[in-house]
Amino acid sequence: MQNTFRRFVRYFFSGTLFIVPLVATVYFIFVSFVWLDSLLSLPYPGLGVLLILIGITAFGYLTTNFAFKTAGMWLDQVINKIPLVKLIYSALKDLLGAFVGDKKKFNRPVLVRINKDNNLFQLGFITQPDLNDLGLNDMVVVYFPHSYAFSGFHYFVSKENVQPLNVSGPQAMKFIVSGGVSGFREQT
């Protein structure tokens, strides 16, 4: 009887490990779609999301056009002259550019020695490899994301304590965000 109960509990937790991430992902996508739809309050569900996706794609197409690039650069210059707006706009633009676009920043995962005495290391990403302008020739800036959060710390680290890793940026980010649970192997 006790073996049957243990097997039942094991099956339950195995099912939970499969179902919970799946349901949470579907729920997040559903809530996001409902929220986006509510912004436009159109009569058909999903039409708002479709219009937003088409609008963003069209805007992306236009930004590759030379005339629009010139207008975009002009708008960037205007926005960057407004003190508080410049701070928010440029920070968000740089953050998004770090994940997508031509200037991806989280593509150089490294292992950093945090404590020499205890041989303690932390995984991070080099975001600024050259600090010569600051007179810090032997240092780099490393960003350390937090697990299960959209935050992290960045530190100026001596190059001697930084070891490049032979894994992709997305694999390293997944490893960090999952608290080390996901591992480095690609799941198929």
N, C-alpha and C positions, 0 to 999 in steps of 0.2 A: 504493500500500500504506500509506504513511504517513497519507494523508488518511482512509483507512478506520479506521486505529487511532485517530486523533484524534476521529473521529466516534463511535467506540465508547466512548472515554473520556468524551466529552461526554454521551452518552446514559447512561452509568453514573452520572455525577455528577448528572444531571437526575433520574434515578430515585432516587438516594440522598436528594436534597432533598425528594422526595415521601414516600418510604417511611420514613425514619428518624423524623421527627416523628410520623407515624401509628402506627408500631410502638411508639415510646416512650410515647405517650399511652395506647394500648390496654394495654401492659404495666403502666403505673402504675395504671390503673383495675383491672386484673385482680389485681395484688398487693394493692391496697387492699381489694378485695372478699374475697380469700382471708384476709387478716389479720383483717378484721372478722368473717368467718365463724368463724375459729379462736377468737375471744374467747368465743363462745357454744357452740362444739363441738356443733352440731346435725347430725343424720344426713344432711340434704339440702343440697347446695351452693347457696348463694344465699339460703337461708332466714334465716340470721343477719343478712345485709345488709338483707333485706326487713323483718325484725322491728326492726332498729335504725332504719331509715328511718321506719317506722310509729310507733315510740316517740318519735322526735325530733319528728315532725309532730304527734303527739298532745300532746306537751309544749308545743309552740309554740301549739297551739290553746288549751290551758289557760292559758297566760300572757296571752292576750287577754281572759280572763274576769276580771271585777272581783274576785271573791273570791280567785282565785289570784294576781292582781296584788298584793293586800294581803299575802298570805302571802309572796310573792316579795320585796316591799319589806322585810318584817320579817326575812326570811332575809338579805337584803343588809345590813341594819343589824347583825345578829349577826355576820356574816362580817367586816364592816368594823371590828369591835372587836378582832379577833384580829390582833396585830401582823404576823407574817410571812405568814400566810394572806391578810390584807388586801392586802398588796403584790402577791402573785401573782395573786389573784382579780381585783382591780380593774384591774391592767395587762392581763390577758388579756381581760377584759370590754370594756375601752376599745378594745383592738386589734381585737377581733372587731366591735365596734360601728362602728369606722372603715370597715370594708369592707361590712357589711350592716346593715340596720335603719334607723331613722329618723335617726340621727346620723352619717351617712356623712361622713368627714373628707377623703377623697382625691378631692374633687370640684372643687377649685379649683387647677388646674394653673397654674404661673407660670414665667416665665423670670427667673432671678436673675443679676445681674452679679456674678461672683466676683472678677474682677480688672479694674480700670479701665484699667490701663496696656496690657494685652495684649488687651483687649476679649474676655474669657473669660466665658462664660455657662454656667449649669447649670439643668436642668429639675427642678422640685420641686413640692410641694403645700403651700399655706398650711394649717396645722393650728390655729393660734391667731392670728386677725386682730387681736385687741385685747389689748394688754399694759399698759393703763392702771393696773391694780392693782399692777404692778411699777414704775410710774413710767417706763415705756418707751413713751411715746406715739407715737413715730415709728418703731416697730419691729413686726415680725410674726415668728411662728415658721414656718419653712419646713422640711419634711421632704424629704430627698433620698434616695430609695431606691437601692439598689445594683442593678446589672445582674446577672441570673442568680443572685440570692440573695434570701433573705427577711430582709434587714437594710437599714440605711441610717443616715444621720446627720440630726440636726435642728439648725438654727442659728437664732439670733436675727439677723434681717437688717433693715437699714434699708429703709423703705418706698420710698425713692427708687431702690433697686436692684432692685425687684420689678416685673415687668411681667406682668399677667394674659394668659393665652393663650386663644384662641377654639377650644379643643378640649375634648372630654369627658374626664372623669377616667379612665375605662377606656382610652381611646385613648392618653392621656399615659402611664399606667402601663405599658401594653403596649410603648410606644416605649422607655421607660426600662429595663424588665426585659429587653428584647431587645437592649440595647446600641445602640439606635438603628437596628437593622436593619429592624424591621417597618414603619417609616414611620407616618404619621398617617391614611392612608386606610382606611376600613372595607372589609374584604374580604367579598365576597358569595359 
